[in-house]
Amino acid sequence: MLHDLLLQLTVVLIQAVGALWLAIPALIANPSAVIFGGGTPIDFGRKFYDGKRILGDGKTWKGLIGGGAAGAFIGVIQQLIALNIGSPYFPPFSGDAVTAVLIVTILGYGALIGDAAGSFIKRRLGMGRGDRAFLLDQLTFLVVALLFVFFAFPFLFFTYFWNVPALITLFVLTPILHRIVNIIGYRMGKKDVPW
């Protein structure tokens, strides 16, 4: 009885930690875009048919390229670590190096496309840059990154992300981590608001 309970708890822990581990490229890309950002906005200052900016000044080409590359770079390092330690808690993205690079790139850039989608929605709702949008700010980037993985690598998605412990871990911890990182960015002078 105790053995079965410990086994079940171990499986839950492996699923939760493994999902968080594999989501790191997306979690890194989003704040890295702030660090690398500035310069030309992705929307080039253009307005949507509603007269409001498409995305706004906060979404720049430098942020998109730098943030996505940072997420992918961290993912490559994770891949090397995972292959060397062989732990079920820290799985590799793939057994194939090229596939692993594609996955971490999709996670990094998928997160930033998701973040831009969140900005697009905020502009349509009449919200300005820095206005609070509970869960839209904290989760859109993660949801889109995971959707990209779902379409490109469904086996990885269903193996590591599509289980209750993984989903709870990601959707509870991501807003908390997002808040902590934003406070740090605000104190460093990289963000105008701490949320």
Buried (B, 14 or more C-beta within 10 A) or exposed (E): EEEEEEEEEEEBBBBBBBBBBBBBBBBBBBBBBBBBBBEEBBBEEEEEEEEBBBBBBBBBBBBBBBBBBBBBBBBBEBBEEBBEEEEEBBBBBBEEBEBBBBBBBBBBBBBBBBBBBBBBEBBEEEBEBBEEBEEBBBBBBBBBBBBBBBEBBEEBBEBBBBBEBBBBBBBEBBBEBBBEBBBEBBEEEBBEEEB
